[in-house]
Amino acid sequence: MWYWTGIEGNPAGAPLDNHVSPGEVAGTPGSTCAQVTLGCQGEARVWEAAAALRLRLRERFSVSGPEQVACLIEELGFCHAFTPEAPDDPFPVPAVPSLFEVLPTHDEDIRWDWSWTWKDGFLESGRLYYGKLIHRKPTYVSSGMLPWFYAMTGNLGEDDDCANARDEARVGVLACSVYEHIAARGATSTIELQQHFAVRRTSLDRALTELQTAMLLVPVGTRPEGPRRYTYVWDLFPRRFPQAVAAAASIGRSEATEAVILRYLQLAGAAAEQHICRALPVPSFLITHALNRLEGQGLVGHYPPSPRSHCPPSPKSTAPRRVRDGLAVAAGGSHDDHLAALAPAFPVPPALTTFSASCRPGTAQTSGSSPGSDPANTLPRPSLPQPSET
């Protein structure tokens, strides 16, 4: 399990298990956790800190309009556009934030209606990247993080990008055929692609998902197809986001992978390596090397896997559970109740308590202001190389 070393405001590289006693982990002195290994104690502390981090995020953001959504994404760097991914064992809260977590309503119809309308607006404007990316789920990425994601894929904005992705087994034969068709014909709708290739819709959808996660293709709008039906319109990533491609040219693939993983752990607090490998669209060996380099810089820490028999279950783990919106919730409780049970009172990471004021609940974004304009009121983020003017 990997964690961001700033999760509790500790000095970079300071092991968390030096700051916790067995009684603190279990909640009561003399519990069964007194017999577990020190590594298990530190690992439990990390999960608790990660739960507190997610509670803080929900407290600091409440979005009810497209401007606030854009502000949220620019502040975080990326998040799921709708519901979160399935939670990763043993931590019962998804690693990547989702838009549904910060909407000021629990009405499912309203949440989908708002989110879907805003998504269509961002597709038309191109202000944010939208596509299936992290965990192959619909994801928003900010303009500042987009070049880093693009560089991480190894794409160069050239004609052989799809062939290179196929060599890495990230896309299949049909996906490359779709890519070549759109490269030659221009923006094309899903219905037109299905008619041209005469394949099952499930096969075409799989190919489009592969091209999105490889950042070769992006949805650029929607087109009506009969009453109460619509279809996406697709185009090549370099034609939609040329500035991101130009900026990514000065970023190495290893450097970009490190930056994206660091941001992932800053938002998640902690995550298992296999979960990160499933989440990000790059070969697993690149992720392993990036984590090792970040650990050498003192930016992330690592706990080796512990046998399950050494780590006692949390008090909540024996209760019946149900799943709602992708979040594991103790039966009869709310999301926040479950998070609060996992997050005892201890210092919240200072770097994650200072979000942009324009995104805070009840605060509208004023004209002329930009998210993160106050240096003391922003999350840490990698600097973005400027595109060359040539």
Contacts in CASP RR format, 6 or more apart in sequence:
PFRMAT RR
TARGET T0000
AUTHOR 0000-0000-0000
METHOD contacts of the structure
MODEL  1
MWYWTGIEGNPAGAPLDNHVSPGEVAGTPGSTCAQVTLGCQGEARVWEAA
AALRLRLRERFSVSGPEQVACLIEELGFCHAFTPEAPDDPFPVPAVPSLF
EVLPTHDEDIRWDWSWTWKDGFLESGRLYYGKLIHRKPTYVSSGMLPWFY
AMTGNLGEDDDCANARDEARVGVLACSVYEHIAARGATSTIELQQHFAVR
RTSLDRALTELQTAMLLVPVGTRPEGPRRYTYVWDLFPRRFPQAVAAAAS
IGRSEATEAVILRYLQLAGAAAEQHICRALPVPSFLITHALNRLEGQGLV
GHYPPSPRSHCPPSPKSTAPRRVRDGLAVAAGGSHDDHLAALAPAFPVPP
ALTTFSASCRPGTAQTSGSSPGSDPANTLPRPSLPQPSET
1 43 0 8 1.000
1 46 0 8 1.000
1 270 0 8 1.000
1 271 0 8 1.000
1 272 0 8 1.000
1 273 0 8 1.000
1 302 0 8 1.000
1 303 0 8 1.000
1 305 0 8 1.000
2 265 0 8 1.000
2 270 0 8 1.000
2 271 0 8 1.000
2 272 0 8 1.000
2 273 0 8 1.000
2 276 0 8 1.000
2 291 0 8 1.000
2 295 0 8 1.000
2 300 0 8 1.000
2 301 0 8 1.000
2 302 0 8 1.000
2 303 0 8 1.000
3 16 0 8 1.000
3 46 0 8 1.000
3 49 0 8 1.000
3 50 0 8 1.000
3 265 0 8 1.000
3 269 0 8 1.000
3 270 0 8 1.000
3 271 0 8 1.000
3 300 0 8 1.000
3 301 0 8 1.000
3 302 0 8 1.000
3 303 0 8 1.000
4 262 0 8 1.000
4 265 0 8 1.000
4 266 0 8 1.000
4 268 0 8 1.000
4 269 0 8 1.000
4 270 0 8 1.000
4 299 0 8 1.000
4 300 0 8 1.000
4 301 0 8 1.000
5 11 0 8 1.000
5 12 0 8 1.000
5 13 0 8 1.000
5 14 0 8 1.000
5 298 0 8 1.000
5 299 0 8 1.000
5 300 0 8 1.000
5 301 0 8 1.000
6 12 0 8 1.000
6 349 0 8 1.000
6 351 0 8 1.000
7 16 0 8 1.000
7 46 0 8 1.000
7 49 0 8 1.000
7 50 0 8 1.000
7 53 0 8 1.000
7 269 0 8 1.000
7 270 0 8 1.000
7 349 0 8 1.000
8 16 0 8 1.000
8 19 0 8 1.000
8 45 0 8 1.000
8 49 0 8 1.000
8 346 0 8 1.000
8 347 0 8 1.000
8 349 0 8 1.000
9 347 0 8 1.000
9 349 0 8 1.000
9 350 0 8 1.000
9 351 0 8 1.000
10 16 0 8 1.000
10 19 0 8 1.000
12 297 0 8 1.000
12 298 0 8 1.000
12 299 0 8 1.000
13 298 0 8 1.000
13 301 0 8 1.000
15 42 0 8 1.000
15 301 0 8 1.000
16 42 0 8 1.000
16 45 0 8 1.000
16 46 0 8 1.000
16 49 0 8 1.000
17 38 0 8 1.000
17 39 0 8 1.000
17 41 0 8 1.000
17 42 0 8 1.000
17 43 0 8 1.000
17 45 0 8 1.000
19 45 0 8 1.000
20 41 0 8 1.000
20 42 0 8 1.000
20 45 0 8 1.000
21 41 0 8 1.000
22 30 0 8 1.000
22 31 0 8 1.000
22 33 0 8 1.000
22 34 0 8 1.000
22 36 0 8 1.000
22 41 0 8 1.000
23 29 0 8 1.000
23 30 0 8 1.000
23 31 0 8 1.000
23 33 0 8 1.000
23 34 0 8 1.000
24 45 0 8 1.000
24 344 0 8 1.000
25 33 0 8 1.000
25 41 0 8 1.000
25 42 0 8 1.000
25 44 0 8 1.000
25 45 0 8 1.000
25 48 0 8 1.000
26 32 0 8 1.000
26 33 0 8 1.000
26 34 0 8 1.000
26 312 0 8 1.000
27 344 0 8 1.000
31 312 0 8 1.000
32 312 0 8 1.000
33 40 0 8 1.000
33 41 0 8 1.000
33 44 0 8 1.000
33 312 0 8 1.000
36 310 0 8 1.000
36 311 0 8 1.000
36 312 0 8 1.000
37 306 0 8 1.000
37 310 0 8 1.000
39 303 0 8 1.000
39 306 0 8 1.000
40 306 0 8 1.000
40 310 0 8 1.000
40 311 0 8 1.000
42 303 0 8 1.000
43 303 0 8 1.000
43 306 0 8 1.000
43 311 0 8 1.000
44 311 0 8 1.000
44 314 0 8 1.000
46 269 0 8 1.000
46 270 0 8 1.000
46 303 0 8 1.000
47 90 0 8 1.000
47 91 0 8 1.000
47 270 0 8 1.000
47 342 0 8 1.000
48 342 0 8 1.000
48 343 0 8 1.000
48 344 0 8 1.000
48 346 0 8 1.000
49 269 0 8 1.000
49 270 0 8 1.000
49 343 0 8 1.000
49 346 0 8 1.000
49 349 0 8 1.000
50 91 0 8 1.000
50 93 0 8 1.000
50 268 0 8 1.000
50 269 0 8 1.000
50 270 0 8 1.000
51 91 0 8 1.000
51 93 0 8 1.000
51 339 0 8 1.000
51 342 0 8 1.000
51 343 0 8 1.000
52 339 0 8 1.000
52 343 0 8 1.000
52 346 0 8 1.000
52 348 0 8 1.000
53 267 0 8 1.000
53 268 0 8 1.000
53 269 0 8 1.000
53 348 0 8 1.000
53 349 0 8 1.000
53 352 0 8 1.000
54 93 0 8 1.000
54 97 0 8 1.000
54 101 0 8 1.000
54 339 0 8 1.000
55 336 0 8 1.000
55 339 0 8 1.000
55 340 0 8 1.000
55 343 0 8 1.000
56 348 0 8 1.000
56 349 0 8 1.000
56 352 0 8 1.000
56 353 0 8 1.000
57 97 0 8 1.000
57 101 0 8 1.000
57 102 0 8 1.000
57 267 0 8 1.000
57 352 0 8 1.000
57 355 0 8 1.000
58 101 0 8 1.000
58 102 0 8 1.000
58 336 0 8 1.000
58 339 0 8 1.000
59 361 0 8 1.000
60 353 0 8 1.000
60 355 0 8 1.000
60 359 0 8 1.000
60 360 0 8 1.000
60 361 0 8 1.000
61 72 0 8 1.000
61 102 0 8 1.000
61 355 0 8 1.000
61 359 0 8 1.000
61 360 0 8 1.000
61 361 0 8 1.000
62 68 0 8 1.000
62 102 0 8 1.000
62 103 0 8 1.000
62 104 0 8 1.000
62 360 0 8 1.000
62 361 0 8 1.000
62 362 0 8 1.000
63 69 0 8 1.000
63 71 0 8 1.000
63 72 0 8 1.000
63 99 0 8 1.000
63 102 0 8 1.000
63 103 0 8 1.000
63 104 0 8 1.000
63 359 0 8 1.000
64 103 0 8 1.000
64 104 0 8 1.000
64 114 0 8 1.000
65 114 0 8 1.000
65 118 0 8 1.000
66 118 0 8 1.000
66 121 0 8 1.000
66 122 0 8 1.000
67 364 0 8 1.000
67 365 0 8 1.000
68 358 0 8 1.000
68 359 0 8 1.000
68 364 0 8 1.000
68 365 0 8 1.000
69 99 0 8 1.000
69 118 0 8 1.000
69 122 0 8 1.000
69 128 0 8 1.000
69 140 0 8 1.000
70 122 0 8 1.000
70 127 0 8 1.000
70 128 0 8 1.000
70 371 0 8 1.000
71 356 0 8 1.000
71 358 0 8 1.000
71 359 0 8 1.000
71 365 0 8 1.000
71 371 0 8 1.000
72 79 0 8 1.000
72 99 0 8 1.000
72 102 0 8 1.000
72 359 0 8 1.000
73 79 0 8 1.000
73 128 0 8 1.000
73 140 0 8 1.000
73 141 0 8 1.000
73 142 0 8 1.000
74 142 0 8 1.000
74 143 0 8 1.000
74 144 0 8 1.000
74 370 0 8 1.000
74 371 0 8 1.000
74 372 0 8 1.000
75 355 0 8 1.000
75 356 0 8 1.000
75 359 0 8 1.000
75 371 0 8 1.000
75 372 0 8 1.000
75 378 0 8 1.000
75 379 0 8 1.000
76 97 0 8 1.000
76 142 0 8 1.000
76 267 0 8 1.000
76 379 0 8 1.000
77 141 0 8 1.000
77 142 0 8 1.000
77 144 0 8 1.000
77 145 0 8 1.000
77 263 0 8 1.000
77 381 0 8 1.000
78 96 0 8 1.000
78 133 0 8 1.000
78 134 0 8 1.000
78 139 0 8 1.000
78 140 0 8 1.000
78 141 0 8 1.000
78 142 0 8 1.000
78 145 0 8 1.000
78 149 0 8 1.000
78 263 0 8 1.000
79 96 0 8 1.000
79 97 0 8 1.000
79 98 0 8 1.000
79 99 0 8 1.000
79 139 0 8 1.000
79 140 0 8 1.000
79 267 0 8 1.000
80 94 0 8 1.000
80 96 0 8 1.000
80 97 0 8 1.000
80 98 0 8 1.000
80 99 0 8 1.000
80 134 0 8 1.000
80 135 0 8 1.000
80 137 0 8 1.000
80 138 0 8 1.000
80 139 0 8 1.000
80 140 0 8 1.000
81 98 0 8 1.000
81 99 0 8 1.000
81 115 0 8 1.000
81 119 0 8 1.000
81 130 0 8 1.000
81 131 0 8 1.000
81 137 0 8 1.000
81 138 0 8 1.000
81 139 0 8 1.000
81 140 0 8 1.000
82 98 0 8 1.000
82 99 0 8 1.000
82 100 0 8 1.000
82 112 0 8 1.000
82 115 0 8 1.000
82 137 0 8 1.000
82 138 0 8 1.000
83 98 0 8 1.000
83 100 0 8 1.000
83 137 0 8 1.000
83 325 0 8 1.000
83 326 0 8 1.000
84 94 0 8 1.000
84 96 0 8 1.000
84 97 0 8 1.000
84 98 0 8 1.000
84 100 0 8 1.000
84 101 0 8 1.000
84 325 0 8 1.000
84 326 0 8 1.000
84 327 0 8 1.000
85 94 0 8 1.000
85 95 0 8 1.000
85 96 0 8 1.000
85 134 0 8 1.000
85 135 0 8 1.000
85 137 0 8 1.000
85 279 0 8 1.000
85 326 0 8 1.000
86 94 0 8 1.000
86 326 0 8 1.000
87 93 0 8 1.000
87 94 0 8 1.000
87 326 0 8 1.000
87 327 0 8 1.000
87 328 0 8 1.000
88 94 0 8 1.000
88 95 0 8 1.000
88 271 0 8 1.000
88 272 0 8 1.000
88 275 0 8 1.000
90 311 0 8 1.000
91 270 0 8 1.000
91 271 0 8 1.000
92 327 0 8 1.000
92 328 0 8 1.000
92 338 0 8 1.000
92 342 0 8 1.000
93 327 0 8 1.000
93 328 0 8 1.000
93 339 0 8 1.000
93 342 0 8 1.000
94 326 0 8 1.000
94 327 0 8 1.000
95 264 0 8 1.000
95 267 0 8 1.000
95 268 0 8 1.000
95 269 0 8 1.000
95 271 0 8 1.000
95 275 0 8 1.000
95 279 0 8 1.000
96 134 0 8 1.000
96 135 0 8 1.000
96 139 0 8 1.000
96 264 0 8 1.000
96 267 0 8 1.000
96 268 0 8 1.000
96 279 0 8 1.000
97 267 0 8 1.000
99 115 0 8 1.000
99 140 0 8 1.000
100 111 0 8 1.000
100 115 0 8 1.000
100 325 0 8 1.000
101 335 0 8 1.000
103 110 0 8 1.000
103 111 0 8 1.000
103 114 0 8 1.000
103 115 0 8 1.000
104 361 0 8 1.000
105 111 0 8 1.000
119 130 0 8 1.000
119 138 0 8 1.000
120 221 0 8 1.000
120 222 0 8 1.000
122 128 0 8 1.000
122 130 0 8 1.000
122 140 0 8 1.000
123 130 0 8 1.000
123 219 0 8 1.000
123 220 0 8 1.000
123 221 0 8 1.000
123 222 0 8 1.000
124 221 0 8 1.000
126 220 0 8 1.000
126 240 0 8 1.000
126 241 0 8 1.000
127 143 0 8 1.000
128 140 0 8 1.000
128 141 0 8 1.000
128 142 0 8 1.000
128 143 0 8 1.000
129 139 0 8 1.000
129 140 0 8 1.000
129 141 0 8 1.000
129 142 0 8 1.000
129 143 0 8 1.000
129 146 0 8 1.000
129 149 0 8 1.000
129 218 0 8 1.000
129 241 0 8 1.000
129 244 0 8 1.000
130 138 0 8 1.000
130 139 0 8 1.000
130 140 0 8 1.000
130 218 0 8 1.000
130 219 0 8 1.000
131 138 0 8 1.000
131 139 0 8 1.000
131 212 0 8 1.000
131 218 0 8 1.000
131 219 0 8 1.000
132 138 0 8 1.000
132 139 0 8 1.000
132 209 0 8 1.000
132 212 0 8 1.000
132 213 0 8 1.000
133 139 0 8 1.000
133 141 0 8 1.000
133 149 0 8 1.000
133 212 0 8 1.000
133 213 0 8 1.000
133 215 0 8 1.000
133 281 0 8 1.000
134 279 0 8 1.000
134 280 0 8 1.000
135 278 0 8 1.000
135 279 0 8 1.000
136 209 0 8 1.000
136 213 0 8 1.000
141 149 0 8 1.000
143 244 0 8 1.000
144 381 0 8 1.000
144 384 0 8 1.000
145 260 0 8 1.000
145 263 0 8 1.000
145 381 0 8 1.000
146 241 0 8 1.000
146 244 0 8 1.000
147 244 0 8 1.000
147 245 0 8 1.000
147 247 0 8 1.000
147 248 0 8 1.000
147 251 0 8 1.000
147 256 0 8 1.000
147 384 0 8 1.000
147 385 0 8 1.000
148 248 0 8 1.000
148 251 0 8 1.000
148 256 0 8 1.000
148 259 0 8 1.000
148 260 0 8 1.000
148 382 0 8 1.000
148 384 0 8 1.000
149 215 0 8 1.000
149 256 0 8 1.000
149 260 0 8 1.000
150 215 0 8 1.000
150 237 0 8 1.000
150 241 0 8 1.000
150 244 0 8 1.000
150 245 0 8 1.000
150 248 0 8 1.000
150 256 0 8 1.000
151 248 0 8 1.000
151 251 0 8 1.000
151 252 0 8 1.000
151 253 0 8 1.000
151 255 0 8 1.000
151 256 0 8 1.000
152 253 0 8 1.000
152 256 0 8 1.000
152 257 0 8 1.000
152 260 0 8 1.000
152 280 0 8 1.000
152 281 0 8 1.000
152 282 0 8 1.000
152 286 0 8 1.000
153 165 0 8 1.000
153 214 0 8 1.000
153 215 0 8 1.000
153 281 0 8 1.000
153 282 0 8 1.000
154 161 0 8 1.000
154 164 0 8 1.000
154 253 0 8 1.000
155 161 0 8 1.000
155 164 0 8 1.000
155 165 0 8 1.000
155 214 0 8 1.000
155 215 0 8 1.000
155 216 0 8 1.000
155 237 0 8 1.000
155 245 0 8 1.000
155 248 0 8 1.000
156 249 0 8 1.000
157 237 0 8 1.000
157 238 0 8 1.000
157 245 0 8 1.000
159 183 0 8 1.000
161 216 0 8 1.000
162 171 0 8 1.000
162 175 0 8 1.000
162 176 0 8 1.000
162 179 0 8 1.000
162 180 0 8 1.000
162 211 0 8 1.000
162 214 0 8 1.000
162 216 0 8 1.000
163 176 0 8 1.000
165 171 0 8 1.000
165 214 0 8 1.000
165 216 0 8 1.000
166 172 0 8 1.000
166 173 0 8 1.000
166 175 0 8 1.000
166 176 0 8 1.000
168 283 0 8 1.000
170 210 0 8 1.000
170 213 0 8 1.000
170 214 0 8 1.000
170 281 0 8 1.000
171 179 0 8 1.000
171 207 0 8 1.000
171 210 0 8 1.000
171 211 0 8 1.000
171 214 0 8 1.000
171 216 0 8 1.000
172 207 0 8 1.000
172 210 0 8 1.000
174 197 0 8 1.000
174 199 0 8 1.000
174 203 0 8 1.000
174 204 0 8 1.000
174 206 0 8 1.000
174 207 0 8 1.000
175 207 0 8 1.000
175 208 0 8 1.000
175 210 0 8 1.000
175 211 0 8 1.000
175 214 0 8 1.000
177 197 0 8 1.000
177 207 0 8 1.000
178 193 0 8 1.000
178 197 0 8 1.000
178 204 0 8 1.000
178 207 0 8 1.000
178 208 0 8 1.000
178 211 0 8 1.000
178 217 0 8 1.000
179 211 0 8 1.000
179 216 0 8 1.000
179 217 0 8 1.000
179 236 0 8 1.000
181 188 0 8 1.000
181 193 0 8 1.000
181 196 0 8 1.000
181 197 0 8 1.000
182 188 0 8 1.000
182 193 0 8 1.000
182 217 0 8 1.000
182 234 0 8 1.000
182 235 0 8 1.000
182 236 0 8 1.000
183 236 0 8 1.000
186 235 0 8 1.000
186 236 0 8 1.000
186 239 0 8 1.000
187 220 0 8 1.000
187 233 0 8 1.000
187 234 0 8 1.000
187 235 0 8 1.000
188 233 0 8 1.000
188 234 0 8 1.000
188 235 0 8 1.000
189 223 0 8 1.000
189 225 0 8 1.000
189 231 0 8 1.000
189 232 0 8 1.000
189 233 0 8 1.000
189 234 0 8 1.000
190 204 0 8 1.000
190 208 0 8 1.000
190 231 0 8 1.000
190 232 0 8 1.000
190 234 0 8 1.000
191 225 0 8 1.000
191 231 0 8 1.000
193 204 0 8 1.000
193 208 0 8 1.000
193 234 0 8 1.000
194 201 0 8 1.000
194 204 0 8 1.000
197 204 0 8 1.000
208 217 0 8 1.000
208 234 0 8 1.000
211 217 0 8 1.000
212 218 0 8 1.000
212 219 0 8 1.000
213 281 0 8 1.000
214 281 0 8 1.000
215 237 0 8 1.000
215 281 0 8 1.000
216 236 0 8 1.000
216 237 0 8 1.000
217 234 0 8 1.000
217 235 0 8 1.000
217 236 0 8 1.000
217 237 0 8 1.000
218 234 0 8 1.000
218 235 0 8 1.000
218 236 0 8 1.000
218 237 0 8 1.000
218 240 0 8 1.000
218 241 0 8 1.000
219 232 0 8 1.000
219 233 0 8 1.000
219 234 0 8 1.000
220 233 0 8 1.000
220 234 0 8 1.000
220 235 0 8 1.000
220 240 0 8 1.000
221 232 0 8 1.000
221 233 0 8 1.000
222 230 0 8 1.000
222 231 0 8 1.000
222 232 0 8 1.000
222 233 0 8 1.000
223 230 0 8 1.000
223 231 0 8 1.000
223 232 0 8 1.000
223 233 0 8 1.000
224 230 0 8 1.000
225 231 0 8 1.000
237 244 0 8 1.000
237 245 0 8 1.000
238 245 0 8 1.000
243 387 0 8 1.000
246 387 0 8 1.000
246 388 0 8 1.000
247 384 0 8 1.000
247 385 0 8 1.000
247 386 0 8 1.000
247 387 0 8 1.000
248 256 0 8 1.000
249 387 0 8 1.000
249 388 0 8 1.000
250 385 0 8 1.000
250 388 0 8 1.000
251 385 0 8 1.000
253 286 0 8 1.000
254 286 0 8 1.000
254 289 0 8 1.000
254 290 0 8 1.000
254 293 0 8 1.000
257 280 0 8 1.000
257 282 0 8 1.000
257 286 0 8 1.000
257 287 0 8 1.000
257 289 0 8 1.000
257 290 0 8 1.000
258 290 0 8 1.000
258 293 0 8 1.000
258 294 0 8 1.000
259 382 0 8 1.000
260 280 0 8 1.000
261 276 0 8 1.000
261 280 0 8 1.000
261 287 0 8 1.000
261 290 0 8 1.000
261 291 0 8 1.000
261 294 0 8 1.000
261 300 0 8 1.000
262 294 0 8 1.000
262 299 0 8 1.000
262 300 0 8 1.000
262 382 0 8 1.000
263 381 0 8 1.000
263 382 0 8 1.000
264 271 0 8 1.000
264 276 0 8 1.000
264 279 0 8 1.000
264 280 0 8 1.000
265 271 0 8 1.000
265 300 0 8 1.000
266 351 0 8 1.000
266 352 0 8 1.000
266 379 0 8 1.000
266 380 0 8 1.000
271 279 0 8 1.000
273 287 0 8 1.000
273 288 0 8 1.000
273 291 0 8 1.000
276 287 0 8 1.000
276 291 0 8 1.000
277 284 0 8 1.000
277 287 0 8 1.000
280 287 0 8 1.000
291 300 0 8 1.000
291 302 0 8 1.000
294 300 0 8 1.000
295 301 0 8 1.000
295 302 0 8 1.000
314 342 0 8 1.000
315 341 0 8 1.000
316 330 0 8 1.000
316 338 0 8 1.000
316 341 0 8 1.000
316 342 0 8 1.000
319 330 0 8 1.000
319 331 0 8 1.000
320 330 0 8 1.000
320 331 0 8 1.000
321 328 0 8 1.000
321 329 0 8 1.000
321 330 0 8 1.000
321 331 0 8 1.000
322 329 0 8 1.000
322 331 0 8 1.000
322 332 0 8 1.000
323 329 0 8 1.000
324 335 0 8 1.000
325 335 0 8 1.000
327 335 0 8 1.000
327 338 0 8 1.000
328 338 0 8 1.000
329 335 0 8 1.000
329 338 0 8 1.000
330 337 0 8 1.000
330 338 0 8 1.000
330 341 0 8 1.000
351 379 0 8 1.000
351 380 0 8 1.000
352 379 0 8 1.000
354 376 0 8 1.000
354 377 0 8 1.000
354 378 0 8 1.000
354 379 0 8 1.000
355 377 0 8 1.000
355 378 0 8 1.000
355 379 0 8 1.000
356 371 0 8 1.000
356 372 0 8 1.000
356 373 0 8 1.000
356 374 0 8 1.000
356 377 0 8 1.000
356 378 0 8 1.000
357 363 0 8 1.000
357 374 0 8 1.000
357 377 0 8 1.000
358 364 0 8 1.000
358 365 0 8 1.000
358 366 0 8 1.000
358 369 0 8 1.000
358 371 0 8 1.000
359 365 0 8 1.000
359 371 0 8 1.000
365 371 0 8 1.000
372 378 0 8 1.000
END
